[in-house]
């Protein structure tokens, strides 16, 4: 099969069919088309299992091609309105993908059809809730602690997973959502003296970094204004005794109940789709 036999649409409304390709051949075809194209490619799969396997196949066929970024927007992997929330690593990957997607012009984005149909937070939510901190910045520990908790981060004794932070004297350990590793913030008075990555298994510091990005801990806001809007919309939407609803009461107390993700539209005046997030 030649490269010329794998064209991509060039104008709105164009439709091209690649026929008689099995799963591995389709991955090869997508990889070949990505090499020839300078634009983002969106690949929609029938389910999450196929999205996972396609990501591995494309990584193989592109053979470490650094110019083409492979991105997978994962499903929450929870049942609608069940009392379970997605794993923090999944939420982290979703937030990182949404945050970085507009900056990639040459990439392949993989998503399952069911995930594509979900409504998601508007672009403005991520843009206004990302915090960049750098060495030398003023860092008021108690104030940052409150900001992190409000953003959905959890205060723990030892940091192992995304969305956790710990405070020990003039040190703060934090595993930012969307990051590959946790970081250790060492303060001198109210100023950041050093920023170091560390191994969550050994808790030993590694290389120094100049700055880190802190994405929010959830795909929805948890400040008082957003929680008040949620409760108002909940009362208008569901014909239930909200005084006896644990989820409603938890939100009033500033807690994100397990399974709250499927109520995400109630936090926003207007939600978005993935197409609103693409370059």
NORMO-V91756 format. One record per residue. N is the residue number from 0. SS is DSSP state (2 for helix, 1 for strand, 0 for the rest). BURIAL is 1 if it has 24 or more other C-alpha atoms within 12 Angstrom, else 0. D_FIRST is the distance of its C-alpha to the first C-alpha in whole Angstrom. Layout:
N_SS_BURIAL_D_FIRST + N_SS_BURIAL_D_FIRST
This chain:
0_0_0_0 + 1_0_0_4 + 2_2_0_7 + 3_2_0_8 + 4_2_0_7 + 5_0_1_8 + 6_0_0_12 + 7_0_1_15 + 8_0_0_18 + 9_0_0_21 + 10_0_0_24 + 11_0_0_26 + 12_0_0_25 + 13_0_0_22 + 14_0_0_20 + 15_0_0_16 + 16_0_0_15 + 17_0_0_11 + 18_0_0_12 + 19_0_0_12 + 20_0_0_11 + 21_0_0_14 + 22_2_0_15 + 23_2_0_14 + 24_2_0_10 + 25_2_1_12 + 26_2_1_13 + 27_2_1_10 + 28_2_1_9 + 29_2_1_13 + 30_2_1_13 + 31_2_1_11 + 32_2_1_12 + 33_2_1_16 + 34_2_1_15 + 35_2_0_15 + 36_0_0_17 + 37_0_0_21 + 38_0_1_22 + 39_0_1_23 + 40_1_1_21 + 41_1_1_22 + 42_1_1_21 + 43_1_1_23 + 44_1_1_23 + 45_0_0_25 + 46_0_0_27 + 47_2_1_28 + 48_2_0_27 + 49_2_1_23 + 50_2_1_24 + 51_2_1_25 + 52_2_0_22 + 53_2_1_20 + 54_2_1_22 + 55_2_1_22 + 56_2_1_18 + 57_2_1_17 + 58_2_1_20 + 59_2_0_18 + 60_2_1_15 + 61_2_1_17 + 62_0_0_19 + 63_0_0_22 + 64_0_0_21 + 65_0_0_24 + 66_0_0_24 + 67_0_1_22 + 68_1_1_24 + 69_1_1_23 + 70_1_1_26 + 71_1_1_27 + 72_0_1_30 + 73_0_1_31 + 74_0_1_33 + 75_0_1_37 + 76_0_1_37 + 77_0_0_40 + 78_0_0_41 + 79_0_0_43 + 80_0_0_46 + 81_0_0_47 + 82_0_0_49 + 83_0_0_46 + 84_0_1_45 + 85_0_1_41 + 86_0_1_41 + 87_2_1_42 + 88_2_1_39 + 89_2_1_37 + 90_2_1_39 + 91_2_1_39 + 92_2_1_35 + 93_2_1_35 + 94_2_1_38 + 95_2_1_36 + 96_2_1_32 + 97_2_1_35 + 98_2_1_37 + 99_2_1_34 + 100_2_1_31 + 101_0_0_33 + 102_0_0_33 + 103_0_1_29 + 104_0_0_27 + 105_0_1_23 + 106_1_1_23 + 107_1_1_21 + 108_1_1_24 + 109_1_1_24 + 110_1_1_26 + 111_1_1_27 + 112_2_0_28 + 113_2_1_32 + 114_2_1_32 + 115_2_1_31 + 116_0_0_34 + 117_0_1_36 + 118_0_1_39 + 119_1_1_39 + 120_0_1_41 + 121_0_1_41 + 122_2_1_40 + 123_2_0_44 + 124_2_1_45 + 125_2_1_43 + 126_2_0_43 + 127_2_0_47 + 128_0_1_47 + 129_0_1_45 + 130_1_0_48 + 131_1_0_47 + 132_1_1_50 + 133_1_1_50 + 134_0_1_53 + 135_0_0_56 + 136_0_0_56 + 137_1_0_59 + 138_0_1_58 + 139_0_0_61 + 140_2_1_60 + 141_2_0_62 + 142_2_0_60 + 143_2_1_57 + 144_2_1_57 + 145_2_0_58 + 146_2_1_55 + 147_2_1_53 + 148_2_1_54 + 149_2_1_54 + 150_0_1_51 + 151_0_1_50 + 152_0_1_50 + 153_1_1_52 + 154_1_1_55 + 155_0_0_55 + 156_0_0_57 + 157_0_1_54 + 158_0_1_50 + 159_0_1_47 + 160_0_1_45 + 161_0_1_44 + 162_0_1_46 + 163_1_1_49 + 164_1_1_52 + 165_1_1_55 + 166_1_1_58 + 167_1_0_60 + 168_0_0_63 + 169_0_0_61 + 170_1_1_58 + 171_1_1_55 + 172_1_1_52 + 173_1_1_49 + 174_0_1_46 + 175_0_1_44 + 176_1_1_42 + 177_0_1_38 + 178_0_1_39 + 179_0_0_38 + 180_0_1_42 + 181_1_1_45 + 182_1_1_48 + 183_1_1_51 + 184_1_1_53 + 185_1_1_57 + 186_1_1_59 + 187_1_0_62 + 188_0_0_65 + 189_0_0_63 + 190_1_0_60 + 191_1_1_57 + 192_1_1_57 + 193_1_1_54 + 194_1_1_51 + 195_1_1_49 + 196_1_1_46 + 197_1_1_47 + 198_0_0_46 + 199_0_1_47 + 200_0_0_47 + 201_0_0_49 + 202_0_0_51 + 203_0_0_51 + 204_1_0_50 + 205_1_0_47 + 206_1_0_46 + 207_1_0_48 + 208_0_1_46 + 209_0_0_47 + 210_1_0_47 + 211_1_1_45 + 212_1_1_44 + 213_1_1_45 + 214_1_1_44 + 215_0_1_46 + 216_0_1_46 + 217_0_1_45 + 218_0_1_43 + 219_0_1_46 + 220_0_1_49 + 221_0_1_52 + 222_0_1_55 + 223_2_0_58 + 224_2_0_57 + 225_2_1_54 + 226_2_1_56 + 227_2_1_58 + 228_2_1_56 + 229_2_1_54 + 230_2_1_57 + 231_2_0_58 + 232_2_0_55 + 233_2_1_55 + 234_2_0_58 + 235_2_0_57 + 236_2_0_54 + 237_0_0_55 + 238_0_0_59 + 239_0_0_60 + 240_0_0_63 + 241_2_0_61 + 242_2_0_64 + 243_2_0_63 + 244_0_0_59 + 245_2_0_58 + 246_2_1_55 + 247_2_1_57 + 248_2_0_60 + 249_2_0_58 + 250_2_1_56 + 251_2_1_60 + 252_0_0_60 + 253_0_1_57 + 254_0_1_55 + 255_0_1_52 + 256_0_1_52 + 257_0_0_49 + 258_0_1_47 + 259_2_1_48 + 260_2_1_44 + 261_2_1_44 + 262_2_1_47 + 263_2_1_45 + 264_2_1_46 + 265_2_1_49 + 266_2_1_50 + 267_0_1_48 + 268_0_0_49 + 269_0_0_46 + 270_0_1_43 + 271_1_1_39 + 272_0_0_35 + 273_2_1_32 + 274_2_0_32 + 275_2_0_35 + 276_0_1_34 + 277_0_1_31 + 278_0_0_30
